[in-house]
Structures are given as C-alpha cells and as structure tokens.
Amino acid sequence: MKLKGLIFVSVQMLVLVLMTSRLIHLCYYLNFFNQIQFINYLGWIFIFSGAIFAIYSAAFMGNLLTPFPVPKKEHQLIINGPFSIVRHPIYFGLLMFAIGALFVSTDSLVALLGLILFITLYFKTKYEEELLMNLYGEYVEYQKTVKRLIPFIL
C-alpha cells in the first residue's frame, strides 16, 4: 500500500463520515422531517440508490475488493456487471449518495463535503487507472467505451 492511496482513502472516509453525521444531525435533531418537499424525496431516492449500487458493486468484486487504489496481487480486470456502466461503480454510488444528501439537506456544509468527495474520487480514479493501464493492455480500450465516474458524462 502506498502513502498516496492511504491519503485518498482517509480523505474519502472522513468526508463520508462527516457528511453522514451532518445529514443525521439535520434530519433528527433539527426536526427536519416536518418540512419535507419534493426535492427531499428525490434526495432520498439518490441516497438509497447510490448506497445500493455501491454495495452491489462491492459484492460483485468479491474478494478482489480493496478500499485502496492499488490493485491486489490476484487482481483481474472486471468489465461486466456494474463495471459495464461505469469504470468505478462504487465511487459512482458514493457520488449519488452525496448528491442525494445535498438534495435532502440543502446545506452548504454538505455541499462542500460533496465537492471534496468528488475531487478526491476524481484524482483517486486517475491514480488507480494509471496502475491498471500498467497491468492490463486492454484497459485503454475499456476506457474508450465506458465512462470513468458518471455514466454518459465523465
């Protein structure tokens, strides 16, 4: 495990914990549920969809799963299932969660944390993909057909 990977994972986990804590605080301690609007419902759909997609993608990887951007020694390139939709489906699920949290809370701190999460995941994927290109010659073709973080966009 390299220091760069440890930093990415640490920032990612810290941001997710802070975002979730803030969301819980807003929902339960500020009597948030008395003021639910359509955008809040949409946010909950994003939160649960993102969480389910991330969990499904993690389960799909099985024992190849690691939070670190450095692939395990027994790593193999996976391009089917959720990896046919986006090259980093767990991160996509986390971004959906963050967008949902923003819709639910409409809170500037949640927005800032979501932006930090996006930037962290963007650079983490760039680093991870450099490593994957060195391991797999066919990774370049995979990059041409499947978007990195957000289907059809990025």
Rosetta constraint file for C-alpha pairs under 8 A:
AtomPair CA 1 CA 5 HARMONIC 6.77 0.50
AtomPair CA 1 CA 6 HARMONIC 7.21 0.50
AtomPair CA 1 CA 68 HARMONIC 7.42 0.50
AtomPair CA 1 CA 70 HARMONIC 6.68 0.50
AtomPair CA 2 CA 6 HARMONIC 6.47 0.50
AtomPair CA 2 CA 70 HARMONIC 7.70 0.50
AtomPair CA 3 CA 7 HARMONIC 6.20 0.50
AtomPair CA 4 CA 8 HARMONIC 6.37 0.50
AtomPair CA 5 CA 9 HARMONIC 6.24 0.50
AtomPair CA 5 CA 68 HARMONIC 5.57 0.50
AtomPair CA 5 CA 69 HARMONIC 5.68 0.50
AtomPair CA 5 CA 70 HARMONIC 6.94 0.50
AtomPair CA 5 CA 124 HARMONIC 7.61 0.50
AtomPair CA 6 CA 10 HARMONIC 6.01 0.50
AtomPair CA 6 CA 68 HARMONIC 6.77 0.50
AtomPair CA 7 CA 11 HARMONIC 6.14 0.50
AtomPair CA 8 CA 12 HARMONIC 6.07 0.50
AtomPair CA 8 CA 68 HARMONIC 7.89 0.50
AtomPair CA 8 CA 120 HARMONIC 6.50 0.50
AtomPair CA 8 CA 121 HARMONIC 7.77 0.50
AtomPair CA 8 CA 124 HARMONIC 6.17 0.50
AtomPair CA 9 CA 13 HARMONIC 6.05 0.50
AtomPair CA 9 CA 67 HARMONIC 6.60 0.50
AtomPair CA 9 CA 68 HARMONIC 6.32 0.50
AtomPair CA 10 CA 14 HARMONIC 6.04 0.50
AtomPair CA 11 CA 15 HARMONIC 6.05 0.50
AtomPair CA 11 CA 117 HARMONIC 7.93 0.50
AtomPair CA 11 CA 120 HARMONIC 7.24 0.50
AtomPair CA 12 CA 16 HARMONIC 6.25 0.50
AtomPair CA 12 CA 117 HARMONIC 6.15 0.50
AtomPair CA 12 CA 120 HARMONIC 6.64 0.50
AtomPair CA 12 CA 121 HARMONIC 7.43 0.50
AtomPair CA 13 CA 17 HARMONIC 6.12 0.50
AtomPair CA 14 CA 18 HARMONIC 6.10 0.50
AtomPair CA 15 CA 19 HARMONIC 5.95 0.50
AtomPair CA 15 CA 113 HARMONIC 6.00 0.50
AtomPair CA 15 CA 114 HARMONIC 7.85 0.50
AtomPair CA 15 CA 116 HARMONIC 7.40 0.50
AtomPair CA 15 CA 117 HARMONIC 6.35 0.50
AtomPair CA 16 CA 20 HARMONIC 6.00 0.50
AtomPair CA 16 CA 117 HARMONIC 7.69 0.50
AtomPair CA 17 CA 21 HARMONIC 5.98 0.50
AtomPair CA 18 CA 22 HARMONIC 6.05 0.50
AtomPair CA 18 CA 113 HARMONIC 7.72 0.50
AtomPair CA 19 CA 23 HARMONIC 6.11 0.50
AtomPair CA 19 CA 98 HARMONIC 7.78 0.50
AtomPair CA 19 CA 101 HARMONIC 7.72 0.50
AtomPair CA 19 CA 110 HARMONIC 5.84 0.50
AtomPair CA 19 CA 113 HARMONIC 6.37 0.50
AtomPair CA 19 CA 114 HARMONIC 7.72 0.50
AtomPair CA 20 CA 24 HARMONIC 6.13 0.50
AtomPair CA 21 CA 25 HARMONIC 6.10 0.50
AtomPair CA 22 CA 26 HARMONIC 6.13 0.50
AtomPair CA 22 CA 110 HARMONIC 7.12 0.50
AtomPair CA 23 CA 27 HARMONIC 6.05 0.50
AtomPair CA 23 CA 101 HARMONIC 6.71 0.50
AtomPair CA 23 CA 105 HARMONIC 6.67 0.50
AtomPair CA 23 CA 110 HARMONIC 7.70 0.50
AtomPair CA 24 CA 28 HARMONIC 5.89 0.50
AtomPair CA 24 CA 29 HARMONIC 7.67 0.50
AtomPair CA 25 CA 29 HARMONIC 5.24 0.50
AtomPair CA 25 CA 30 HARMONIC 6.91 0.50
AtomPair CA 26 CA 30 HARMONIC 5.32 0.50
AtomPair CA 26 CA 31 HARMONIC 7.49 0.50
AtomPair CA 26 CA 32 HARMONIC 6.11 0.50
AtomPair CA 26 CA 105 HARMONIC 6.90 0.50
AtomPair CA 27 CA 31 HARMONIC 6.27 0.50
AtomPair CA 27 CA 32 HARMONIC 4.63 0.50
AtomPair CA 27 CA 33 HARMONIC 6.43 0.50
AtomPair CA 27 CA 105 HARMONIC 7.90 0.50
AtomPair CA 28 CA 32 HARMONIC 6.42 0.50
AtomPair CA 28 CA 33 HARMONIC 7.79 0.50
AtomPair CA 32 CA 36 HARMONIC 7.23 0.50
AtomPair CA 36 CA 40 HARMONIC 5.87 0.50
AtomPair CA 36 CA 41 HARMONIC 7.48 0.50
AtomPair CA 37 CA 41 HARMONIC 6.75 0.50
AtomPair CA 38 CA 42 HARMONIC 6.36 0.50
AtomPair CA 39 CA 43 HARMONIC 6.12 0.50
AtomPair CA 39 CA 103 HARMONIC 5.83 0.50
AtomPair CA 39 CA 104 HARMONIC 6.77 0.50
AtomPair CA 40 CA 44 HARMONIC 6.33 0.50
AtomPair CA 40 CA 103 HARMONIC 5.64 0.50
AtomPair CA 40 CA 104 HARMONIC 4.26 0.50
AtomPair CA 40 CA 105 HARMONIC 7.44 0.50
AtomPair CA 41 CA 45 HARMONIC 6.36 0.50
AtomPair CA 41 CA 104 HARMONIC 7.27 0.50
AtomPair CA 42 CA 46 HARMONIC 6.37 0.50
AtomPair CA 42 CA 100 HARMONIC 7.13 0.50
AtomPair CA 42 CA 103 HARMONIC 7.04 0.50
AtomPair CA 42 CA 104 HARMONIC 7.72 0.50
AtomPair CA 43 CA 47 HARMONIC 6.13 0.50
AtomPair CA 43 CA 99 HARMONIC 7.08 0.50
AtomPair CA 43 CA 100 HARMONIC 3.79 0.50
AtomPair CA 43 CA 101 HARMONIC 6.14 0.50
AtomPair CA 43 CA 102 HARMONIC 7.15 0.50
AtomPair CA 43 CA 103 HARMONIC 4.59 0.50
AtomPair CA 43 CA 104 HARMONIC 4.87 0.50
AtomPair CA 44 CA 48 HARMONIC 6.10 0.50
AtomPair CA 44 CA 100 HARMONIC 5.88 0.50
AtomPair CA 44 CA 101 HARMONIC 7.50 0.50
AtomPair CA 44 CA 103 HARMONIC 7.99 0.50
AtomPair CA 44 CA 104 HARMONIC 6.60 0.50
AtomPair CA 45 CA 49 HARMONIC 5.85 0.50
AtomPair CA 45 CA 100 HARMONIC 7.07 0.50
AtomPair CA 46 CA 50 HARMONIC 5.74 0.50
AtomPair CA 46 CA 96 HARMONIC 5.52 0.50
AtomPair CA 46 CA 97 HARMONIC 5.83 0.50
AtomPair CA 46 CA 99 HARMONIC 6.85 0.50
AtomPair CA 46 CA 100 HARMONIC 4.55 0.50
AtomPair CA 46 CA 101 HARMONIC 7.99 0.50
AtomPair CA 47 CA 51 HARMONIC 6.12 0.50
AtomPair CA 47 CA 96 HARMONIC 6.31 0.50
AtomPair CA 47 CA 97 HARMONIC 4.14 0.50
AtomPair CA 47 CA 98 HARMONIC 7.18 0.50
AtomPair CA 47 CA 99 HARMONIC 7.53 0.50
AtomPair CA 47 CA 100 HARMONIC 4.75 0.50
AtomPair CA 47 CA 101 HARMONIC 6.47 0.50
AtomPair CA 48 CA 52 HARMONIC 6.02 0.50
AtomPair CA 48 CA 97 HARMONIC 7.11 0.50
AtomPair CA 49 CA 53 HARMONIC 5.99 0.50
AtomPair CA 49 CA 93 HARMONIC 7.41 0.50
AtomPair CA 49 CA 96 HARMONIC 7.32 0.50
AtomPair CA 49 CA 97 HARMONIC 7.55 0.50
AtomPair CA 50 CA 54 HARMONIC 6.04 0.50
AtomPair CA 50 CA 92 HARMONIC 7.32 0.50
AtomPair CA 50 CA 93 HARMONIC 3.92 0.50
AtomPair CA 50 CA 94 HARMONIC 5.96 0.50
AtomPair CA 50 CA 95 HARMONIC 7.20 0.50
AtomPair CA 50 CA 96 HARMONIC 4.69 0.50
AtomPair CA 50 CA 97 HARMONIC 4.89 0.50
AtomPair CA 51 CA 55 HARMONIC 6.09 0.50
AtomPair CA 51 CA 93 HARMONIC 5.82 0.50
AtomPair CA 51 CA 94 HARMONIC 6.77 0.50
AtomPair CA 51 CA 96 HARMONIC 7.86 0.50
AtomPair CA 51 CA 97 HARMONIC 6.28 0.50
AtomPair CA 52 CA 56 HARMONIC 5.95 0.50
AtomPair CA 52 CA 93 HARMONIC 7.48 0.50
AtomPair CA 53 CA 57 HARMONIC 6.01 0.50
AtomPair CA 53 CA 89 HARMONIC 7.30 0.50
AtomPair CA 53 CA 90 HARMONIC 6.98 0.50
AtomPair CA 53 CA 93 HARMONIC 5.33 0.50
AtomPair CA 54 CA 58 HARMONIC 6.12 0.50
AtomPair CA 54 CA 89 HARMONIC 6.42 0.50
AtomPair CA 54 CA 90 HARMONIC 4.18 0.50
AtomPair CA 54 CA 91 HARMONIC 7.06 0.50
AtomPair CA 54 CA 92 HARMONIC 7.28 0.50
AtomPair CA 54 CA 93 HARMONIC 4.53 0.50
AtomPair CA 54 CA 94 HARMONIC 6.60 0.50
AtomPair CA 55 CA 59 HARMONIC 6.15 0.50
AtomPair CA 55 CA 90 HARMONIC 7.25 0.50
AtomPair CA 56 CA 60 HARMONIC 6.03 0.50
AtomPair CA 57 CA 61 HARMONIC 6.44 0.50
AtomPair CA 57 CA 82 HARMONIC 6.06 0.50
AtomPair CA 57 CA 83 HARMONIC 7.95 0.50
AtomPair CA 57 CA 89 HARMONIC 6.08 0.50
AtomPair CA 57 CA 90 HARMONIC 5.74 0.50
AtomPair CA 58 CA 62 HARMONIC 6.72 0.50
AtomPair CA 58 CA 65 HARMONIC 6.42 0.50
AtomPair CA 58 CA 90 HARMONIC 6.51 0.50
AtomPair CA 60 CA 81 HARMONIC 7.61 0.50
AtomPair CA 60 CA 82 HARMONIC 7.94 0.50
AtomPair CA 61 CA 65 HARMONIC 5.48 0.50
AtomPair CA 61 CA 78 HARMONIC 7.91 0.50
AtomPair CA 64 CA 71 HARMONIC 7.95 0.50
AtomPair CA 64 CA 72 HARMONIC 6.66 0.50
AtomPair CA 64 CA 74 HARMONIC 7.40 0.50
AtomPair CA 64 CA 75 HARMONIC 5.97 0.50
AtomPair CA 64 CA 76 HARMONIC 7.82 0.50
AtomPair CA 66 CA 71 HARMONIC 7.42 0.50
AtomPair CA 66 CA 72 HARMONIC 7.42 0.50
AtomPair CA 69 CA 124 HARMONIC 6.77 0.50
AtomPair CA 69 CA 125 HARMONIC 7.48 0.50
AtomPair CA 69 CA 127 HARMONIC 7.16 0.50
AtomPair CA 69 CA 128 HARMONIC 4.88 0.50
AtomPair CA 70 CA 128 HARMONIC 6.37 0.50
AtomPair CA 70 CA 131 HARMONIC 7.00 0.50
AtomPair CA 71 CA 75 HARMONIC 5.88 0.50
AtomPair CA 71 CA 131 HARMONIC 7.81 0.50
AtomPair CA 71 CA 132 HARMONIC 7.70 0.50
AtomPair CA 77 CA 136 HARMONIC 7.44 0.50
AtomPair CA 78 CA 83 HARMONIC 6.62 0.50
AtomPair CA 79 CA 83 HARMONIC 4.93 0.50
AtomPair CA 79 CA 84 HARMONIC 5.45 0.50
AtomPair CA 79 CA 87 HARMONIC 7.67 0.50
AtomPair CA 79 CA 142 HARMONIC 7.52 0.50
AtomPair CA 80 CA 84 HARMONIC 4.83 0.50
AtomPair CA 81 CA 85 HARMONIC 7.51 0.50
AtomPair CA 82 CA 86 HARMONIC 6.67 0.50
AtomPair CA 82 CA 89 HARMONIC 6.06 0.50
AtomPair CA 83 CA 87 HARMONIC 5.15 0.50
AtomPair CA 83 CA 88 HARMONIC 6.74 0.50
AtomPair CA 83 CA 89 HARMONIC 6.19 0.50
AtomPair CA 84 CA 146 HARMONIC 6.54 0.50
AtomPair CA 85 CA 89 HARMONIC 7.50 0.50
AtomPair CA 85 CA 146 HARMONIC 6.52 0.50
AtomPair CA 85 CA 147 HARMONIC 7.59 0.50
AtomPair CA 85 CA 151 HARMONIC 6.20 0.50
AtomPair CA 86 CA 92 HARMONIC 7.56 0.50
AtomPair CA 86 CA 146 HARMONIC 5.68 0.50
AtomPair CA 86 CA 147 HARMONIC 5.30 0.50
AtomPair CA 86 CA 148 HARMONIC 5.71 0.50
AtomPair CA 86 CA 149 HARMONIC 6.02 0.50
AtomPair CA 86 CA 150 HARMONIC 6.51 0.50
AtomPair CA 86 CA 151 HARMONIC 5.56 0.50
AtomPair CA 87 CA 143 HARMONIC 7.67 0.50
AtomPair CA 87 CA 146 HARMONIC 6.20 0.50
AtomPair CA 87 CA 147 HARMONIC 6.14 0.50
AtomPair CA 87 CA 148 HARMONIC 4.84 0.50
AtomPair CA 87 CA 149 HARMONIC 6.59 0.50
AtomPair CA 88 CA 92 HARMONIC 6.33 0.50
AtomPair CA 88 CA 125 HARMONIC 7.54 0.50
AtomPair CA 88 CA 148 HARMONIC 6.11 0.50
AtomPair CA 88 CA 149 HARMONIC 5.81 0.50
AtomPair CA 89 CA 93 HARMONIC 6.17 0.50
AtomPair CA 89 CA 149 HARMONIC 7.18 0.50
AtomPair CA 90 CA 94 HARMONIC 6.36 0.50
AtomPair CA 91 CA 95 HARMONIC 6.20 0.50
AtomPair CA 91 CA 121 HARMONIC 6.75 0.50
AtomPair CA 91 CA 149 HARMONIC 6.86 0.50
AtomPair CA 92 CA 96 HARMONIC 6.23 0.50
AtomPair CA 92 CA 149 HARMONIC 5.50 0.50
AtomPair CA 92 CA 150 HARMONIC 6.21 0.50
AtomPair CA 93 CA 97 HARMONIC 6.22 0.50
AtomPair CA 94 CA 98 HARMONIC 6.25 0.50
AtomPair CA 95 CA 99 HARMONIC 6.17 0.50
AtomPair CA 95 CA 114 HARMONIC 7.60 0.50
AtomPair CA 95 CA 117 HARMONIC 7.61 0.50
AtomPair CA 95 CA 118 HARMONIC 6.80 0.50
AtomPair CA 96 CA 100 HARMONIC 6.09 0.50
AtomPair CA 97 CA 101 HARMONIC 6.11 0.50
AtomPair CA 98 CA 102 HARMONIC 6.30 0.50
AtomPair CA 98 CA 110 HARMONIC 7.91 0.50
AtomPair CA 98 CA 114 HARMONIC 5.43 0.50
AtomPair CA 99 CA 103 HARMONIC 6.31 0.50
AtomPair CA 99 CA 114 HARMONIC 7.14 0.50
AtomPair CA 100 CA 104 HARMONIC 6.08 0.50
AtomPair CA 101 CA 105 HARMONIC 5.98 0.50
AtomPair CA 101 CA 106 HARMONIC 7.96 0.50
AtomPair CA 101 CA 110 HARMONIC 7.01 0.50
AtomPair CA 102 CA 106 HARMONIC 5.15 0.50
AtomPair CA 102 CA 107 HARMONIC 6.45 0.50
AtomPair CA 102 CA 110 HARMONIC 5.86 0.50
AtomPair CA 102 CA 111 HARMONIC 5.85 0.50
AtomPair CA 102 CA 114 HARMONIC 7.71 0.50
AtomPair CA 105 CA 110 HARMONIC 7.40 0.50
AtomPair CA 106 CA 110 HARMONIC 7.60 0.50
AtomPair CA 106 CA 111 HARMONIC 7.66 0.50
AtomPair CA 107 CA 111 HARMONIC 6.30 0.50
AtomPair CA 108 CA 112 HARMONIC 6.16 0.50
AtomPair CA 109 CA 113 HARMONIC 6.15 0.50
AtomPair CA 110 CA 114 HARMONIC 6.02 0.50
AtomPair CA 111 CA 115 HARMONIC 6.23 0.50
AtomPair CA 112 CA 116 HARMONIC 6.25 0.50
AtomPair CA 113 CA 117 HARMONIC 6.08 0.50
AtomPair CA 114 CA 118 HARMONIC 6.16 0.50
AtomPair CA 115 CA 119 HARMONIC 6.22 0.50
AtomPair CA 116 CA 120 HARMONIC 6.04 0.50
AtomPair CA 117 CA 121 HARMONIC 6.07 0.50
AtomPair CA 118 CA 122 HARMONIC 5.98 0.50
AtomPair CA 119 CA 123 HARMONIC 6.32 0.50
AtomPair CA 120 CA 124 HARMONIC 5.97 0.50
AtomPair CA 121 CA 125 HARMONIC 5.97 0.50
AtomPair CA 122 CA 126 HARMONIC 6.42 0.50
AtomPair CA 122 CA 149 HARMONIC 7.58 0.50
AtomPair CA 123 CA 127 HARMONIC 6.26 0.50
AtomPair CA 124 CA 128 HARMONIC 6.09 0.50
AtomPair CA 125 CA 129 HARMONIC 5.86 0.50
AtomPair CA 125 CA 148 HARMONIC 7.64 0.50
AtomPair CA 126 CA 130 HARMONIC 6.37 0.50
AtomPair CA 127 CA 131 HARMONIC 6.73 0.50
AtomPair CA 128 CA 132 HARMONIC 6.29 0.50
AtomPair CA 129 CA 133 HARMONIC 5.98 0.50
AtomPair CA 130 CA 134 HARMONIC 6.52 0.50
AtomPair CA 131 CA 135 HARMONIC 6.52 0.50
AtomPair CA 132 CA 136 HARMONIC 5.96 0.50
AtomPair CA 132 CA 139 HARMONIC 6.87 0.50
AtomPair CA 133 CA 137 HARMONIC 6.21 0.50
AtomPair CA 133 CA 138 HARMONIC 7.86 0.50
AtomPair CA 133 CA 139 HARMONIC 5.56 0.50
AtomPair CA 133 CA 140 HARMONIC 6.72 0.50
AtomPair CA 138 CA 142 HARMONIC 6.50 0.50
AtomPair CA 139 CA 143 HARMONIC 6.17 0.50
AtomPair CA 140 CA 144 HARMONIC 6.55 0.50
AtomPair CA 141 CA 145 HARMONIC 6.71 0.50
AtomPair CA 142 CA 146 HARMONIC 6.12 0.50
AtomPair CA 143 CA 147 HARMONIC 6.69 0.50
AtomPair CA 143 CA 148 HARMONIC 7.34 0.50
AtomPair CA 146 CA 151 HARMONIC 7.59 0.50
AtomPair CA 147 CA 151 HARMONIC 5.64 0.50
AtomPair CA 147 CA 152 HARMONIC 6.29 0.50
AtomPair CA 147 CA 153 HARMONIC 6.83 0.50
AtomPair CA 147 CA 154 HARMONIC 5.47 0.50
AtomPair CA 148 CA 154 HARMONIC 5.74 0.50
AtomPair CA 149 CA 154 HARMONIC 5.63 0.50
AtomPair CA 150 CA 154 HARMONIC 5.01 0.50
